[in-house]
Amino acid sequence: MKSLVRIGVIGVVAFAGGAAFGGVQNIEPAGFQGHRSSLRATVTLANGTARTVTLEGIGCTAAMCSRVRALDSNAESVWLDGLTSVRDISREADGVTAVFTFKNGFERRSTIRAGNRVLYVAGNFGRTEQLDLANVTLIEFE
C-alpha cells in the first residue's frame, strides 16, 4: 500500500513540475493574447489558381513558428488577424517582400523573413498543408 501511495505522490509531483517548467504548455506567450488564428482567406497562387483556405499559422518548411503573427526583417510583428490582404508578393534573397493592407486602412511594404514565409493551411482530412508565400500572388482575408 505504501508503494502505491509513493507512486501516486511521485506522479502528482512530476505532473506539477512539468506544468511549472514547461512540460505542459497551454499558455500563450506574452503579447499574443487577443489575437486570433484559424483565419479564412482566399489565396491566389502564381499559376492563377484561387482557393479558399483556413490559415493555421506561419513558419518555415520544418515547423510552424506562430499561429498569429509573422516577423518582418526588422523583427516587427505583422499580426495576421489585423490584415485584409497581402499583395505584390515577390521573392527576395532574405525572404519575401509584399504589400500588407491592414483592417485600419494602413498599408506597408515589408520583407518577411525566410523563416516565416511558409503558410500553414488546413488541408483535407485534418492534415496541415504548406504553401510557400513566394508561390502566392494575393491573399485576401475574410
C-alpha positions in Angstrom: 0.0 0.0 0.0 2.9 2.4 0.9 4.3 1.8 -2.6 1.0 2.8 -4.3 0.9 6.0 -2.3 4.5 6.8 -3.2 3.8 6.2 -6.9 0.8 8.5 -6.7 2.8 11.2 -5.0 5.6 10.9 -7.5 3.1 11.1 -10.4 1.5 14.3 -8.9 4.9 15.9 -8.3 6.1 15.0 -11.8 3.0 16.4 -13.4 3.0 19.6 -11.4 6.7 20.1 -12.0 6.2 19.5 -15.8 3.4 22.1 -15.8 5.5 24.6 -13.9 8.6 24.2 -16.0 7.1 23.9 -19.5 6.2 20.3 -19.7 2.6 21.1 -20.3 2.0 24.4 -22.2 -1.4 25.9 -22.6 -0.3 29.5 -22.0 0.1 31.9 -24.9 3.4 33.9 -24.9 3.2 37.4 -23.6 1.7 39.9 -26.0 -0.1 37.2 -28.1 -3.4 37.4 -26.1 -6.4 38.6 -28.0 -5.0 37.7 -31.5 -6.9 35.1 -33.5 -5.8 32.1 -35.5 -7.5 29.8 -38.0 -8.3 32.7 -40.3 -10.3 32.2 -43.5 -8.7 33.6 -46.6 -8.7 33.3 -50.4 -5.2 32.6 -51.7 -4.3 33.2 -55.4 -1.3 31.1 -56.5 1.2 32.2 -59.1 -0.4 29.9 -61.7 -3.7 31.8 -61.3 -5.5 29.2 -59.2 -7.5 30.6 -56.3 -8.6 28.7 -53.3 -10.3 29.4 -50.0 -8.2 28.2 -47.1 -8.1 28.3 -43.3 -4.7 29.8 -42.3 -3.5 28.0 -39.3 -0.1 29.7 -38.9 3.2 30.7 -40.5 6.7 29.4 -40.3 9.4 27.7 -42.3 9.4 24.3 -44.1 10.4 22.5 -40.9 7.8 23.8 -38.5 5.1 26.4 -37.8 6.6 29.2 -35.8 3.4 31.2 -34.9 -0.3 30.9 -35.3 -0.9 34.7 -35.0 2.0 36.6 -36.5 4.8 36.9 -38.9 8.1 38.7 -38.3 9.5 41.1 -40.9 13.2 41.7 -41.5 13.2 44.4 -38.8 11.7 42.0 -36.2 8.4 43.8 -36.2 5.2 41.8 -35.8 2.7 41.5 -38.6 -0.4 40.3 -36.8 -2.3 38.0 -39.2 -5.7 38.8 -37.8 -5.1 42.6 -38.5 -4.7 42.1 -42.2 -7.2 42.4 -45.1 -4.8 41.5 -47.8 -1.3 40.7 -48.9 -0.3 41.6 -52.4 2.6 42.4 -54.8 4.4 39.4 -53.3 8.0 38.9 -54.6 10.8 36.5 -53.6 13.9 38.2 -52.2 17.2 36.7 -51.1 16.4 37.0 -47.4 12.6 36.3 -47.6 9.5 37.6 -49.4 8.6 41.2 -49.9 4.9 42.2 -50.1 2.4 45.0 -49.5 0.4 44.4 -46.4 -3.0 46.1 -46.1 -4.4 46.3 -42.6 -8.0 46.5 -41.4 -7.4 50.1 -40.3 -6.6 51.0 -44.0 -2.8 51.4 -43.3 -0.5 49.8 -45.9 3.2 48.9 -45.6 5.7 47.1 -47.8 7.7 44.7 -45.7 10.1 41.9 -46.2 9.1 38.7 -44.3 12.0 36.7 -43.1 12.7 33.4 -44.9 11.9 31.6 -41.7 8.3 33.0 -41.7 7.4 32.6 -45.4 5.6 29.3 -45.3 1.8 29.4 -44.8 0.3 26.5 -42.9 -3.2 25.9 -44.0 -5.9 23.4 -43.0 -5.9 20.6 -45.6 -8.1 17.6 -46.3 -8.9 15.1 -43.6 -7.5 17.3 -40.8 -4.0 17.4 -42.3 -2.0 20.6 -42.5 -0.6 21.7 -45.8 2.3 24.1 -46.5 2.2 26.9 -49.1 5.3 28.9 -49.8 4.4 32.6 -49.8 6.8 33.0 -52.8 4.4 31.0 -54.9 1.4 33.2 -53.9 0.4 36.4 -55.7 -2.5 37.5 -53.4 -4.1 36.7 -50.1 -7.5 38.3 -49.2 -8.7 37.7 -45.7 -12.4 37.4 -44.9 
